[in-house]
Amino acid sequence: MPFAITVDTGGTFSDLVLADEDRVIGLYKAPTTTDDVFRGVHDALGLAADAHGTTVEELLGRTRSFVYATTTSTNAILEGRTARTALLVTEGHRDILLYREGGKSDPLNIAVPYPEPYVPRSLTFTVRERIGSDGRVLVPLDEPGVRATIARLEQLEVEAVGVCLLWSILEPAHEQRVGAMLREALPHVEVTLSHEVNPIVREYPRASAAVIDASLKPLMRAHLHDVDRRLRELGFAGEPLLATHLSGGVVRLDEMCERPLHSVDSGPALAPIAGLAYADADPAEDELEVLEVDAGGTYFNICQTRSQLGDSSRE
């Protein structure tokens, strides 16, 4: 009978769940090896293989599906290990990340400093263009100006670029053209366009999503491809290799490489899903609240879920 394996690599431990088509067979835990995360994964696989009298290679050879959950992207953000990232915005709107949506949660409290923007102002550049709120082009894209900015980005040795132009969610032509110019001139630099990653009206969340996604691409693309390669070298032949998504679901590894923003908090996102399963498991309870606490090696998460007459909700 084929196996299904799920591995969650946290800041302290790498946990593995081994199952077949009918049930969970075993739970295994090995220390996470921060210098080489895959070694911790391999150690957990070794524990599972030993428990069933087989080798890692034989175990993976019999595995139909493999789901990988990781805190790599979240930890990289918290620890400041993301790529050197620039932001391109519409002329006159250079301070989207600085001002946020009011600057700080308590703007009248002078004792609380304004938080640093995710991308420093020195790496934020403006593009002469303007799309109106009706989607019409009010100011054509200044392509010579964009080329000059791209040349400056190359001098600054940026590794990733987020692009967030006004009203690109209605008419993305300018944002798409800037992205094409970046990829043509700097093929080694990762690019994220805001209308693709978070197509909402508000500029701050859209710009934030663009730069966070871009900043994670070099790290997560290299990491996920490394995990895929090493698993297959050990004998895993299942398709596809899956990664956990921040929604609590899973996506193909190649999809996660293109949108690593969706891997942020994807591991802790599974706790509410488990909470809902527990809440729904007791038919004697018309309404049951479950509090999930995830105390990891790097950060601490709490979530409350409720089941009421079979209708589950998340708070």
C-alpha positions, 0 to 999 in steps of 0.5 A: 500500500502506498504511503503519504508523508507530511513534513513540517520543519519548524524552528526547533523540530522537523515533524513527520506524519506517515500515513497510508490510504486508511490511517495515520501510521506514525508520528516522528520528530527530529531536531531541525538543522538550521544550517541545512534544513533538509538534514532534519527532514532526512533524520525524520525520514530515517526515524520513520524508516527504522520504525518500519524496518526499511530504508529511507530510499525504500520508504520514499520509493513507496510514497505516493504524495509528499507534503512539505510545510516550512517556516523558512519564509516566515523566519527569513522575514523575522530575522531579516534574511530576505533578498535585497529588494527595491520598489517601483511606484507611480511618481508622487507616491514614493512613501506608500510603505513609509506612511502605511495606512496612517503611519502607526497604530497610535499616531498621536503617541509621540513615544511610539516610533514609526516602524521602518518600511519593509523596503527602505526609501533609498531603494524606492523609485518612482515611475512617471506614468498614471492610470486613472481610477476609470482605467484610462491612461492619463500619463503615458509610461516614461520608458526612457525613465524606467530604463534609467531606473533599471540601470540604477537598480543594477548598480545597487545590486538589487536581487528582487523588485516589487512594482506597484503602480496606481490603478494597475488593478483596473489597467495593468498595461504599465505595470506589465510593461515595467515588469517586462523591461525589468526581466529583459534587462535584469534576468537574474533579478526576481520581479513581482507585480502588485496586480498579480499577487494582491489585486485590491484597491488599497495601495499599502497592502498591495505594495507590501504584498509585492515587495514581500513576495519579491524579497522571498523569491530567491531564497524560497525558489532555491530552498524548494528546488533543493528539497525537491531535488534531494527527495528525488535523489533518495527515490521519491517519484510521486507527483506532485511534491506539494507545499502548504499554503497560508489558506491551510491547503496545499499547492504544487511546489512550482506554484509556490516558487512563483508566489512564495508570499503564500508560504508565510505562516503556512505551517501555523495556518494548519492549526486552525484547520485541525481545530475545526476538525476537532470542533466538528468531531464531537456530535454531542456538542451543538457549539464548541470553541477550540483554542489552538496554541502553536508555540514554535521555536521562533514565534507564538500563534494563537487562534480560536475556532468555533463549530456551531451545528456543523457550520465551522467558522474561524476567528 
